[in-house]
Amino acid sequence: MKKRAAKYWTVAVLGWQDSLVYRFNALLWALYAVLPSMTFMLVWLAAYQSGGATGESTIGIGQEIGGLSLSQMMTYYVCVTALSVAITPHPEWDIAQYIRDGKITQFLLRPIGYYGYRMAQETSYQIVKTAMLLPAFALMVWLFRAYIHLPAPGAARLALFGLSVIFAYVLLTQIKFLLGISAFWIAEPGGFLEIWNILTGVFAGRLLPLSLLPAWLLALGDALPFASLYAFPLRLLLEQGTPLTTQEIAAGFARQIVWLLALALLVRWTWRRGLLAYEAYGG
């Protein structure tokens, strides 16, 4: 076990060094998450405006949309942006490219599991990417400072939030790994990956709070792993809308654990099936 842990630690250190060399890539992914969120925040500012008979426009501070006030909406977007950058890995493009080019063979010959290898590498990369986000995060808070009230949760709630974030990160890593190895069967999985990004944005709460969705779409997001990725951790942190009961918190963690176990089995089974279908050509 110690030797295996040392291998993954070495991969993480190498990934850290590689991320620092190519840190511009991390900056691009951070901007990819920040810029759309800032656009949505400007849209919501306009949506909360109400004009009087004189045509004057004032921010409707007391108004609510989807059960959220303007301040809660702005705070939500700042926090979901930071969370998505911190825990959303992007290994699927590299994995798919390696499979298509036959470069995945070199990893099959190494004394280390490929999923563990990718997770160790992506975790170190996420640390660098999150650090690159900090200036953009500070800029978002400063630009919308009149409407943002960052939470100050107690120690118990903060611990629950941290645990849910760890579970969500592992879930995302499993899902992204599955998306990447779909290249064993799909010649060009780019469209498939884009569909996933759209579904995640809607059902996981990255593009808009889930309270704005119709009840049947909300139930679908809860039944699938989407709500466990961003929405559940953010509800623990922000406590917006109806406060979560102890039973709801327990149910949220239960969903995360069930999906973690189910996806772990699916990753193992799909990887083995993919290797049976894998063919590499050339040198």
C-alpha positions in Angstrom: 0.0 0.0 0.0 2.8 2.4 0.8 4.5 1.7 -2.5 1.3 2.2 -4.4 0.6 5.5 -2.5 4.1 6.6 -3.3 3.5 6.1 -7.0 0.3 8.2 -7.0 2.1 10.9 -4.9 4.9 11.0 -7.5 2.3 11.4 -10.3 0.6 14.2 -8.3 3.9 16.0 -7.9 4.8 15.6 -11.6 1.3 16.9 -12.5 1.8 19.9 -10.2 5.1 20.7 -11.9 3.5 20.3 -15.4 0.6 22.5 -14.4 3.0 25.3 -13.3 4.8 25.1 -16.6 1.6 25.2 -18.6 -0.3 27.4 -16.1 -1.9 29.4 -19.0 -4.1 26.4 -19.7 -5.3 26.6 -16.1 -6.0 30.3 -16.6 -8.1 29.6 -19.7 -10.2 27.1 -17.9 -10.7 29.5 -15.0 -11.8 32.2 -17.4 -14.1 29.7 -19.2 -16.0 29.4 -16.0 -15.8 33.0 -14.8 -16.8 35.0 -17.9 -20.2 33.2 -18.5 -21.1 33.6 -14.8 -20.4 37.3 -14.9 -22.6 37.6 -18.0 -25.4 35.8 -16.2 -25.0 38.1 -13.2 -25.4 41.1 -15.4 -28.5 39.5 -16.9 -30.0 38.9 -13.5 -29.3 42.5 -12.5 -31.5 43.6 -15.4 -34.1 41.0 -14.5 -34.5 42.3 -11.0 -35.0 45.9 -12.2 -38.5 47.3 -12.0 -39.6 50.4 -13.8 -42.2 52.8 -12.4 -44.8 54.9 -14.2 -42.1 57.6 -14.9 -40.0 55.1 -16.7 -37.3 55.2 -14.0 -35.5 52.0 -13.2 -34.5 50.8 -9.8 -33.1 47.6 -8.5 -35.8 45.5 -6.9 -33.9 44.6 -3.7 -37.0 43.3 -2.1 -38.1 41.2 -5.1 -37.5 37.5 -5.3 -37.1 35.2 -8.4 -37.3 31.5 -7.7 -37.4 32.3 -4.0 -34.1 34.2 -4.2 -33.5 37.8 -3.6 -31.1 39.8 -5.7 -28.3 39.5 -3.1 -28.8 35.8 -2.8 -28.8 35.4 -6.6 -25.5 37.3 -7.0 -23.9 35.4 -4.1 -25.0 32.1 -5.6 -23.3 32.9 -8.9 -20.0 33.9 -7.2 -20.0 30.8 -5.1 -21.0 28.3 -7.9 -18.3 29.8 -10.1 -15.6 29.3 -7.5 -16.9 25.8 -6.7 -17.1 24.7 -10.4 -13.5 25.9 -11.0 -12.2 24.2 -7.9 -13.8 20.8 -8.4 -14.4 20.3 -12.1 -11.6 18.4 -13.8 -11.2 18.2 -17.6 -9.4 15.0 -18.3 -11.9 13.7 -20.8 -10.4 15.5 -23.8 -6.9 14.2 -23.2 -8.2 10.7 -22.5 -10.2 10.6 -25.7 -7.3 11.9 -27.7 -4.9 9.4 -26.2 -7.3 6.5 -27.1 -7.8 7.8 -30.7 -4.0 8.2 -31.2 -3.1 4.9 -29.7 -1.1 6.6 -27.0 -3.1 5.0 -24.2 -0.9 1.9 -24.7 2.0 3.3 -22.8 -0.2 3.7 -19.7 -1.3 0.0 -19.9 2.3 -1.1 -19.5 2.9 0.9 -16.3 2.5 -0.6 -12.8 -0.2 1.9 -11.9 -4.0 2.1 -12.5 -4.9 4.5 -15.2 -7.9 5.9 -13.3 -5.7 6.5 -10.2 -3.1 8.1 -12.4 -5.6 10.5 -13.9 -7.1 11.4 -10.6 -3.7 12.1 -9.0 -2.7 14.2 -11.9 -6.0 16.1 -12.1 -6.0 16.8 -8.4 -2.7 18.6 -8.6 -3.9 20.5 -11.6 -7.1 21.6 -9.9 -5.0 23.1 -7.1 -3.1 25.3 -9.6 -6.3 26.2 -11.5 -8.1 27.2 -8.3 -5.1 29.4 -7.4 -5.4 31.0 -10.8 -9.0 31.7 -10.1 -8.4 33.8 -7.0 -7.7 37.1 -8.7 -10.8 36.7 -10.9 -12.9 35.7 -7.9 -11.7 38.8 -6.1 -12.6 40.9 -9.1 -16.1 39.4 -9.2 -16.7 40.1 -5.6 -15.5 43.7 -6.0 -17.5 44.5 -9.1 -20.8 43.2 -7.5 -19.9 44.0 -3.9 -23.1 46.0 -3.4 -25.1 42.8 -3.9 -22.9 40.0 -2.5 -22.9 38.8 1.0 -20.6 35.8 1.4 -21.6 33.2 4.0 -20.1 32.7 7.4 -21.3 29.2 8.3 -20.5 27.5 11.6 -17.9 24.9 12.0 -20.3 22.0 11.7 -21.9 23.3 8.5 -18.5 24.1 7.0 -17.4 20.5 7.7 -20.4 19.1 6.0 -19.8 21.4 3.1 -16.2 20.3 2.8 -17.2 16.6 2.9 -19.9 17.1 0.2 -17.3 18.9 -2.0 -14.9 16.0 -1.7 -17.6 13.6 -2.7 -18.7 15.8 -5.6 -15.1 16.1 -6.8 -14.7 12.3 -6.9 -18.1 12.0 -8.6 -17.0 14.5 -11.3 -13.7 12.7 -11.8 -15.5 9.4 -12.3 -18.0 10.9 -14.8 -15.3 12.7 -16.7 -13.2 9.5 -16.9 -16.3 7.6 -18.3 -16.8 10.4 -20.9 -13.2 10.2 -21.9 -13.1 6.4 -22.4 -16.2 6.6 -24.5 -13.6 7.1 -27.3 -13.1 3.4 -27.2 -16.5 3.1 -29.1 -17.1 6.6 -30.4 -14.8 7.9 -33.1 -15.4 11.6 -32.3 -16.9 12.1 -28.8 -16.7 15.9 -28.9 -20.5 16.3 -29.4 -21.2 13.8 -26.6 -19.0 15.9 -24.3 -20.7 19.1 -25.2 -24.1 17.5 -24.5 -22.8 16.6 -21.0 -21.7 20.2 -20.4 -25.2 21.5 -21.3 -26.9 18.9 -19.0 -24.6 19.7 -16.2 -25.2 23.4 -16.5 -28.9 22.9 -16.3 -29.4 20.0 -13.9 -26.4 20.5 -11.6 -27.1 24.2 -10.9 -24.1 25.7 -12.6 -26.0 27.9 -15.0 -28.9 28.8 -12.8 -30.3 27.9 -9.3 -32.3 24.7 -9.3 -35.2 26.5 -7.7 -35.9 28.1 -11.1 -36.5 24.7 -12.7 -40.0 23.1 -13.1 -40.7 20.4 -10.5 -40.4 17.5 -12.9 -36.9 18.7 -14.1 -35.9 19.2 -10.5 -36.9 15.6 -9.7 -35.0 14.4 -12.7 -31.8 16.2 -11.5 -32.3 14.7 -8.0 -32.7 11.2 -9.5 -29.5 11.5 -11.5 -26.2 12.5 -10.1 -26.4 16.1 -11.3 -27.8 17.7 -8.2 -25.1 16.1 -6.1 -22.3 17.9 -7.9 -22.9 21.6 -7.2 -26.4 22.2 -6.0 -26.2 20.1 -2.8 -22.9 21.5 -1.6 -24.0 25.0 -2.2 -27.3 24.5 -0.4 -25.2 23.4 2.6 -23.0 26.4 2.4 -25.4 29.2 1.6 -28.6 27.9 3.2 -30.7 29.8 0.7 -34.4 29.3 0.3 -36.0 26.7 2.5 -33.4 25.5 5.1 -32.3 21.9 4.7 -33.6 19.6 7.4 -31.4 16.9 9.0 -33.2 14.3 6.9 -32.6 16.2 3.7 -28.9 16.5 4.5 -28.7 12.8 5.2 -30.5 12.0 2.0 -28.2 14.3 0.1 -25.1 12.5 1.4 -26.7 9.1 0.8 -27.3 10.0 -2.9 -23.7 11.0 -3.2 -22.4 7.8 -1.6 -24.7 5.6 -3.7 -23.6 7.3 -6.9 -19.9 7.1 -5.9 -20.3 3.3 -5.4 -22.3 2.8 -8.6 -19.9 4.9 -10.7 -16.9 3.1 -9.2 -18.3 -0.2 -10.5 -19.3 1.3 -13.8 -15.8 2.8 -14.3 -14.1 -0.5 -13.6 -16.5 -2.5 -15.9 -16.4 0.1 -18.7 -12.6 0.3 -18.7 -12.2 -3.4 -19.0 -14.8 -3.6 -21.8 -13.0 -0.7 -23.5 -9.7 -2.4 -23.4 -11.2 -5.4 -25.2 -12.4 -3.1 -28.0 -9.1 -1.2 -28.1 -6.8 -1.4 -31.1 -3.6 0.6 -31.5 -1.7 1.1 -34.8 1.7 2.5 -35.7 4.8 3.1 -33.5 
